[in-house]
């Protein structure tokens, strides 16, 4: 069984989805593995990996809206010019940080995709996304580990 690994360096644009399917497909081709498994892992606790529909952008919009309602960033309230934290204890890195950690726990930091005939075994309407949960742009890394024959 052959092994191949590469670290994908990414730059998010702040909160939102970054389609990384093409970059992962390129790495799979470089590996020359025809039948196997592609394991993806992001080295971050405030960004996720998801496999989701790539045809209708409303799907991603609705996912983001659902998670905003489920895990709101509105953890601060104004008190006469100062701000007081009321929802999350962890606030050292800003009001978007703890909600980002919670959103990552509710999604995933890794995904596995079969490799079939040298290609990712994704369905017609599936894509792989890095989901940035922080407000500002961040440098992110995804380890792409491929094993097979």
C-alpha positions in Angstrom: 0.0 0.0 0.0 1.3 3.4 -1.0 1.1 6.6 1.1 1.2 10.2 0.0 0.8 13.3 2.0 0.8 17.0 1.4 -0.1 20.1 3.5 -2.5 22.4 1.7 -1.9 26.0 2.6 -5.1 28.1 2.4 -6.1 31.7 3.0 -9.6 32.3 4.2 -11.4 35.5 3.5 -13.1 35.6 6.9 -16.3 33.9 7.8 -17.6 31.7 5.0 -16.9 28.8 2.7 -13.8 28.1 0.6 -14.3 25.4 -2.0 -11.1 23.3 -1.8 -12.2 20.4 -4.0 -10.0 21.3 -7.0 -6.9 21.6 -4.8 -7.6 18.2 -3.2 -8.3 16.6 -6.6 -4.9 17.9 -7.9 -3.1 16.3 -4.9 -5.0 13.0 -5.5 -3.8 13.0 -9.1 -0.2 13.8 -8.0 -0.3 10.8 -5.7 -1.0 8.4 -8.6 -3.1 6.3 -6.3 -5.9 4.7 -8.2 -7.9 3.0 -5.4 -7.7 4.1 -1.8 -8.7 6.7 0.7 -8.1 10.4 0.9 -8.1 11.6 4.5 -8.4 15.4 5.2 -7.6 17.1 8.5 -7.6 20.8 9.4 -5.2 21.9 12.0 -7.5 24.4 13.5 -10.2 24.7 16.2 -12.1 27.5 14.6 -12.5 26.2 11.1 -14.2 23.1 9.8 -14.2 20.7 6.8 -17.5 19.8 5.3 -18.8 18.0 2.2 -21.8 19.8 0.9 -23.8 20.6 -2.3 -21.9 22.7 -4.8 -24.8 23.5 -7.2 -27.1 26.0 -5.4 -25.3 28.7 -3.4 -28.5 29.1 -1.2 -27.5 25.8 0.5 -24.3 27.4 1.9 -26.2 30.6 2.7 -28.8 28.7 4.6 -26.2 26.6 6.5 -24.4 29.8 7.6 -27.7 31.3 8.7 -28.7 28.2 10.7 -25.4 28.1 12.5 -25.6 31.9 13.3 -29.0 31.3 14.9 -27.8 28.1 16.7 -24.5 29.6 18.0 -24.8 33.4 17.9 -21.9 35.7 18.2 -23.9 38.2 20.2 -22.1 37.5 23.4 -21.5 41.1 24.3 -23.8 43.8 25.5 -23.1 47.5 25.8 -23.1 49.2 29.2 -22.6 53.0 28.9 -19.8 52.9 26.5 -18.1 49.8 27.8 -18.9 46.2 26.8 -19.6 43.4 29.2 -19.4 39.7 28.3 -22.6 37.8 29.0 -22.8 34.5 27.0 -19.3 32.9 26.7 -16.5 32.8 29.3 -13.7 32.5 26.6 -13.3 35.9 25.0 -9.6 36.5 24.9 -9.5 36.4 21.1 -12.6 38.4 20.4 -16.4 37.8 20.3 -16.2 35.6 17.2 -13.7 33.1 18.8 -15.8 31.0 21.2 -18.8 30.7 18.7 -16.2 29.5 16.1 -15.0 26.8 18.5 -18.5 25.6 19.2 -19.4 25.6 15.4 -16.3 23.5 14.8 -17.3 21.0 17.4 -20.8 20.7 15.8 -19.2 20.1 12.3 -15.9 18.3 11.7 -12.2 18.9 11.5 -11.7 15.8 9.2 -13.3 14.1 6.3 -12.6 10.9 4.4 -13.3 10.4 0.7 -12.8 7.2 -1.3 -10.5 7.3 -4.3 -12.0 5.5 -7.3 -10.0 5.1 -10.5 -7.6 7.9 -9.5 -10.3 10.4 -8.6 -12.1 11.6 -5.6 -15.3 9.5 -5.2 -17.5 12.5 -4.6 -21.1 12.6 -5.9 -22.1 14.8 -8.8 -23.3 17.7 -6.6 -20.7 17.4 -3.8 -17.8 19.6 -3.0 -15.3 19.9 -0.1 -15.3 23.2 1.7 -13.1 24.7 4.4 -15.7 26.6 6.6 -14.0 29.5 8.2 -15.9 30.4 11.4 -13.8 33.5 12.3 -14.7 37.0 11.1 -11.2 38.0 9.9 -9.1 36.2 7.2 -6.8 33.5 8.5 -4.1 31.3 7.2 -5.3 27.7 7.4 -3.7 24.3 6.8 -5.3 21.1 5.7 -3.3 17.9 5.8 -4.2 15.7 2.8 -3.2 12.1 3.5 -3.7 9.5 0.7 -3.3 5.8 1.0 -4.0 3.0 -1.4 -2.7 1.3 -4.5 
